[in-house]
Each structure stands twice: as C-alpha cells, then as structure tokens.
Amino acid sequence: MADLSKYRNIGIFAHVDAGKTTTTERILKLTGKIHKLGEVHDGASTMDFMDQEAERGITIQSAATTCFWKDHRFNVIDTPGHVDFTVEVYRSLKVLDGGVGVFCGSGGVEPQSETNWRYANDAEVSRLIFVNKLDRMGADFYRVVGQVKKVLGANPLVMTLPIGIEDQFVGVVDVLTKQAYVWDESGQPENYSIQDVPADMVDKVEEYHELLVESAVEQDDELMMAYMDGEMPTVEQLKACIRKGTRDLAFFPTFCGSAFKNKGMQLLLDAVVEYLPSPTEVAPQDITDPETGEPTGKVATVSVDEPFRALAFKIMDDRFGALTFVRVYSGKLKKGDTILNSATGKTERVGRMVEMHANDRNELDSAQAGDIIAIVGMKNVQTGHTLCDPKHECTLEPMIFPTPVISIAVTPKDKGAAEKLGIALGKMLAEDPSFQVESDEETGDTILKGMGELHLDIKVDILKRTFGIELNVGAPQVAYRETITKQIEDSYTHKKQSGGSGQFGKIDYRIKPGEPGTGFAFKSTVVGGNVPKEFWPAVEKGFKSMMDQGVLAGFPVLDIEVELYDGSYHAVDSSAIAFEIAAKGAFRQSIPKAGAQLLEPIMKVDVFTPEDNVGDVIGDLNRRRGMIKDQEPGAMGVRIKGEVPLSEMFGYIGHLRTITSGRGQFSMEFSHYMPCPSNVADAVIAAEKEKKAKK
C-alpha cells in the first residue's frame, strides 16, 4: 500500500482572473504531467475542457488531476473563481486536506477571494498563499500582503520576497534560507540560478527573516525559550514549526511569483510537500446520525485498516457515462467490490475505477484511504452521499448548498426537444446541487433556478450545445417571498354535513411575525382537551402546507409563528383531516389581515471602478435603490461595497462597462430578504395577477 504521509490533496482557489488555472497548468508542466503548456487566453488549457470554459476563458467546474513532485503524490483540484459557481469551491474544500489561495499581484484581495477564503475557514482547511502576476503593471506584493491581513483578517507568513517588480520581475528570495532564485529570459521554469541576495534587498530580507523566525518558534515552547536566550534554530527546526502552524491555521505561508512567466513555482511546490498536511494529519470527518444529521461522536479515521468509507463530492456526465468523484476517507476499494450507498440504502458493484487527469483517465484496479478517484457508471448517487462497506454502515457529514435566487422559464421549441429536455436536466441536476428545476403546472413551462445570470446562461448553453436542445428562454425572474408584519388573533371553523358522519374542527389561534430566518414555527398551548392532542400535528401540517403559496402573489411565505391556544371538536365528526382543512382555511383567512408584505432578495454587491468613474457608479447604484456601505481606494481604482435589490441588477455588467469604458468589474452574492417598497410590490403583484389571468 502507498505511504499516506506522501499524499497531498490540495485545491487551488481564488478570485476570477487571479490565475488559478494557469497556476495549475504550471504545476502539471513542472511535475511532468503535460509536456506542452496550454494557455487559458488561447482557450487551450488542460483543466478547462468544457467548450463554454475555453470560449469564456473562465473555469466553470472543478477539475481533478493527479501528479507527482519529489516522490509525493498530489491530487489537485482546480476550482472556479466566479461567484455563480462557488458551490464548486465549497464542495471541493469539503474533501481536500490543504489549499493554495491565489491572489493577483495587482488586483489583490478581490470580492470572490473573500467568499472562498470564508468557505475555507469554515472547512478549516490549511492553506498556502501564492501572490501571482507580479510581472503585471501595478503589481505590489507588499500591498497584497497588507490586504490579506486587513480584508481577510488572516495572518500571512511571508516566505519569499520578489526581486524587481512589473517588467523588472526576475525572481524571488527565499526568506528562510536567504537565497535568491533568479530566472533567465527563456521563460522555461527550470532555467534559474541560485545567487546571493541582491545588495539593495539585504536589510529587507533580514527584517522578514526575523519576523518569520519569531512567528515560527511560537509553535514550540522549548525552541522559543532557546531563541530568547540567543540560540538560533536550524532551518529544519523552523520548517517543523511552520508545518505545525500551517496545520493549526495559526498562519498561512505566503509565496510570490508569476505562473505565466514560470517564475517562483518550484518553491510553491516544495512548500506543498513541506507545509501542507497529509490525509492522516487532518481532523477526521465526523460520522453523523442519518436520521438527525447530528454527529455521533465517532469519526472516519484515515487509515487503510479501517472499513471502507468515502464521500461522493461531484457527479459528472461525459462521453464515457456518469462519473462519480469520490474521496476515500478510510479502508480500501477494489474493482468488483460491492459498496453501500447509505443515503439510499442500496448496494452497487464497482465496475470501473479511474484516476482523473482533467478530461482523460487512467484505469485503476484499487484505491485506498486518501485517494481521490472517479467511479464509472454508479446509479442513484448524488453529491454528498456516503459510500461505505455494507457490513459497516455509516453516514459522513453531508454537504449544505446555497439556495438559488434567480429563475428563468424555458420551453422547448418542438416535441422532440421536449422529450430530450427531461433526460438532459436529470443529468445536470445530478452534477450541480445549486441548480434546481421546477415545472409550472399552469403554463407548462420549465423553470430553471440558479445562483446568477451567468450560471443560468451557461446551463442554457449546455442544453443547446451538449444536448442539442433548442429552447425559448423567458426573462429572468426574481425569487420574491412573502411575510406578515403584525400579530393577530383569529378563529376558524370547518364544518361539513353530508349525511352520515360529517367533518368538524374549530381552532382559535394567534399568528405573528417570526425572527428573520426562522421559517415556520408552530406551538400548541391548548389546555383542557378542547382540541385533542392527536389533532395538533394535523393543524401544524395544514398551516405548514400553505407556506409555499402566499396570498399576495403566490410566493413562498417566510418567518411566521403560529400558536394554537383553543378550539373545539365533535366526538364523532372531528378527524385529523377536518382539522387540517380548518388550518388551511385559517391561513387564507388570516394572513391578509396580518399585514401581508412582499419581500425581495437583497444582494451584497462589490463593484470595482477606476477613480474617475466613482461618482457615476455610486449615482447609478443609488438609482437602483442601492445602499452604499463602504468605499476603499486601491492602487488601480476604488472598490465600492453596497447592498442592492436583485431585481435592479439584471444586465448590470453591460451598464457598468459602459460607464467605466470597459474597466469596471463587479461580483454579487445573496445577502438577505428585505420588505419591498409599496410601488415595487404593487407592480410585482399586478404582474403575477396578469400572468394568472392569461393562463
């Protein structure tokens, strides 16, 4: 069996355009995995193998590959940076042991880097930082390090310093060993020489070396005491301390270079080997109770001798059939084994296993703890399902995904397309848990729901190109919600007499607004048996079943508390169904009286603009009912942070580019729901009524 201490499961994540995919390409070239470099801007990179990725020059889905460096095995996952695809980052972090956060030397810590960093903090993943693109105009390594401290609240441990900057960037100084690595102009990664530190940098290197030693020895009390007594630790002792601090998230070793120009990459790869944890050094996954989802106190220890346990973290459909990407946490798996999917309770036989290299694959006969592999042709497995040994059933901690905020209606252009659409959407739903599909029963439209305009754009593009389905696409729709604003007491009686036993149920209840984010809460304070206990669940079910369709415009209802405090029943005619119908009638009767109100999704918006256009951009956001929260001047322009209703943000990127002559950028993510102003609410309600009238 392979030595687990030689494994590194790492992910590369960053803001869009910081150079993640290029960094991954360089890693593959250096480790001998590919011989010709593909460039993202030529649409030829190895990891971006979807047509949509090659065309747009962005990464859409995380791709996995395996390579070797200094007899260590790297399983590398390249993740997307675009905010609409954060689910890919989130699920990749779940199965990784370490990561490399890439930041652009001129752009610095950008909005999406913050989101990804927050996800990585939640997942407690050890990280290295790589400040990329130092050959670009406006690059400033020290400014980016300052932003990591200020914006991310993280503690960067500077390991390398750049020699020269922008077009003068020739190499890096290793702060730990005080050696300079200088590359020649050939652009080949192996053409470098090790030199003395340039004379003008000696003081700076000394200053950072001292900071490095002080931070490192804090991880070891004995070394710290010796250091205070004037004894210098050895390089090996310092490396051991840095490794421990990185693993405990005390700091993040920070490197610099230019992936595109092949400068500084070797030191980053060495750092992955030296400082990032192996699978056995990471806190093991919790085993949870399948009923409640709560941890049972047991963990899936990473070891070959334990029973087989693995997590399916991604489903991908390609020309060879369905691929299920699996991270094996413990035990081993051989071709032909039977494994249990603890979520469905069904067993499946493993026919083929492959090791992935982006879009190519190598057949495998066995896999073991620590591996990331793909199994071909699994049935009924979804993202987040646990696969385990049938004799030792267990459920690993599942994944939680964000809810979509935007939807579009699509209709197939002809009957042939309608039949293909169902099959295609089934495959796409399995691949992407942040994508949802509903059908509108009244219009017959198919509603696609996603995380943003780009997300849905690409889904429609995949349906057209990959599956050959022509669609008519409607305008984007906002996921509005409804709630109430005041508390009321009310009573409702349901009675029906139709010969034989009738139906009777009377309930007295209070309805009041709940705390934001609490959803639906129900309690019963009935005393004296006026409504027998066995009917309480029916009353709760009746109210709860009505939460999906509000009274104003039929949008789901949020944050309501219902208290059943009295009522009456009939010994013969009362039944659970009668009380359920009473609760449904009560909901329809009382919600309008309780000050029903329309809520709209508010987005956290982060806009980057050149300084000359700040006034125009802020004015435009104000016109879109935006609230400006913060402005941060940077070297290249100004970042404006604010909150804007989603309904006002459609097509914003085109508008922003017009205002800023193509130099503005923005990202947004869902923040919370807020009440709609009455004029907006009236327009939405009128539009919904008109839609229903047309049907």
DATAHU-V864142 format. One record per residue. N is the residue number from 1. SS is DSSP state (H for helix, E for strand, L for the rest). Layout:
n;ss
N;SS
N;SS
This chain:
n;ss
1;L
2;L
3;L
4;H
5;H
6;H
7;E
8;E
9;E
10;E
11;E
12;E
13;E
14;E
15;L
16;L
17;L
18;L
19;L
20;H
21;H
22;H
23;H
24;H
25;H
26;H
27;H
28;H
29;H
30;H
31;L
32;L
33;L
34;L
35;L
36;L
37;L
38;L
39;L
40;H
41;H
42;H
43;L
44;L
45;L
46;L
47;L
48;L
49;L
50;L
51;H
52;H
53;H
54;H
55;H
56;H
57;L
58;L
59;L
60;L
61;L
62;L
63;E
64;E
65;E
66;E
67;E
68;E
69;E
70;L
71;L
72;E
73;E
74;E
75;E
76;E
77;E
78;E
79;L
80;L
81;L
82;L
83;H
84;H
85;H
86;H
87;H
88;H
89;H
90;H
91;H
92;H
93;H
94;H
95;H
96;L
97;L
98;E
99;E
100;E
101;E
102;E
103;E
104;E
105;L
106;L
107;L
108;E
109;L
110;L
111;H
112;H
113;H
114;H
115;H
116;H
117;H
118;H
119;H
120;H
121;H
122;H
123;L
124;L
125;L
126;E
127;E
128;E
129;E
130;E
131;E
132;E
133;L
134;L
135;L
136;L
137;L
138;L
139;L
140;L
141;H
142;H
143;H
144;H
145;H
146;H
147;H
148;H
149;H
150;H
151;H
152;H
153;L
154;L
155;L
156;E
157;E
158;E
159;L
160;E
161;E
162;E
163;E
164;L
165;L
166;H
167;H
168;H
169;L
170;L
171;E
172;E
173;E
174;E
175;L
176;L
177;L
178;L
179;E
180;E
181;E
182;E
183;E
184;L
185;L
186;L
187;L
188;L
189;L
190;L
191;L
192;E
193;E
194;E
195;E
196;L
197;L
198;L
199;H
200;H
201;H
202;H
203;H
204;H
205;H
206;H
207;H
208;H
209;H
210;H
211;H
212;H
213;H
214;H
215;H
216;H
217;H
218;L
219;L
220;L
221;H
222;H
223;H
224;H
225;H
226;H
227;H
228;H
229;L
230;L
231;L
232;L
233;L
234;L
235;H
236;H
237;H
238;H
239;H
240;H
241;H
242;H
243;H
244;H
245;H
246;H
247;H
248;L
249;L
250;L
251;L
252;E
253;E
254;E
255;E
256;E
257;L
258;E
259;L
260;L
261;L
262;L
263;E
264;L
265;H
266;H
267;H
268;H
269;H
270;H
271;H
272;H
273;H
274;H
275;H
276;L
277;L
278;L
279;H
280;H
281;H
282;L
283;L
284;L
285;E
286;E
287;E
288;E
289;L
290;L
291;L
292;L
293;L
294;L
295;E
296;E
297;E
298;E
299;E
300;E
301;L
302;L
303;L
304;L
305;L
306;L
307;L
308;L
309;E
310;E
311;E
312;E
313;E
314;E
315;E
316;E
317;E
318;E
319;L
320;L
321;E
322;E
323;E
324;E
325;E
326;E
327;E
328;E
329;E
330;E
331;L
332;E
333;E
334;E
335;L
336;L
337;L
338;E
339;E
340;E
341;E
342;L
343;L
344;L
345;L
346;E
347;E
348;E
349;E
350;L
351;L
352;E
353;E
354;E
355;E
356;E
357;E
358;L
359;L
360;E
361;E
362;E
363;E
364;E
365;L
366;E
367;E
368;E
369;L
370;L
371;L
372;E
373;E
374;E
375;E
376;E
377;L
378;L
379;L
380;L
381;L
382;L
383;L
384;L
385;L
386;E
387;E
388;E
389;E
390;L
391;L
392;L
393;L
394;L
395;E
396;E
397;L
398;L
399;L
400;L
401;L
402;L
403;L
404;L
405;L
406;E
407;E
408;E
409;E
410;E
411;E
412;E
413;L
414;L
415;H
416;H
417;H
418;H
419;H
420;H
421;H
422;H
423;H
424;H
425;H
426;H
427;H
428;H
429;H
430;H
431;H
432;L
433;L
434;L
435;L
436;E
437;E
438;E
439;E
440;L
441;L
442;L
443;L
444;L
445;L
446;E
447;E
448;E
449;E
450;E
451;L
452;L
453;H
454;H
455;H
456;H
457;H
458;H
459;H
460;H
461;H
462;H
463;H
464;H
465;H
466;L
467;L
468;L
469;L
470;L
471;E
472;E
473;E
474;L
475;L
476;L
477;E
478;E
479;L
480;L
481;E
482;E
483;E
484;L
485;L
486;L
487;L
488;E
489;E
490;E
491;E
492;E
493;E
494;E
495;E
496;E
497;L
498;L
499;L
500;L
501;L
502;L
503;E
504;E
505;E
506;E
507;E
508;E
509;E
510;E
511;E
512;E
513;E
514;L
515;L
516;L
517;L
518;L
519;L
520;E
521;E
522;E
523;E
524;E
525;L
526;L
527;L
528;L
529;L
530;L
531;L
532;L
533;H
534;H
535;H
536;H
537;H
538;H
539;H
540;H
541;H
542;H
543;H
544;H
545;H
546;L
547;L
548;L
549;L
550;L
551;L
552;L
553;L
554;L
555;L
556;L
557;E
558;L
559;L
560;E
561;E
562;E
563;E
564;E
565;E
566;E
567;E
568;E
569;L
570;L
571;L
572;L
573;L
574;L
575;L
576;H
577;H
578;H
579;H
580;H
581;H
582;H
583;H
584;H
585;H
586;H
587;H
588;H
589;H
590;H
591;H
592;H
593;H
594;H
595;L
596;L
597;E
598;E
599;E
600;E
601;E
602;E
603;E
604;E
605;E
606;E
607;E
608;E
609;E
610;L
611;H
612;H
613;H
614;H
615;H
616;H
617;H
618;H
619;H
620;H
621;H
622;H
623;H
624;L
625;L
626;L
627;E
628;E
629;E
630;E
631;E
632;E
633;E
634;L
635;L
636;L
637;L
638;E
639;E
640;E
641;E
642;E
643;E
644;E
645;E
646;H
647;H
648;H
649;L
650;L
651;L
652;H
653;H
654;H
655;H
656;H
657;H
658;H
659;H
660;L
661;L
662;L
663;L
664;L
665;E
666;E
667;E
668;E
669;E
670;E
671;E
672;E
673;E
674;E
675;E
676;L
677;L
678;H
679;H
680;H
681;H
682;H
683;H
684;H
685;H
686;H
687;H
688;H
689;H
690;H
691;H
692;H
693;H
694;H
695;L
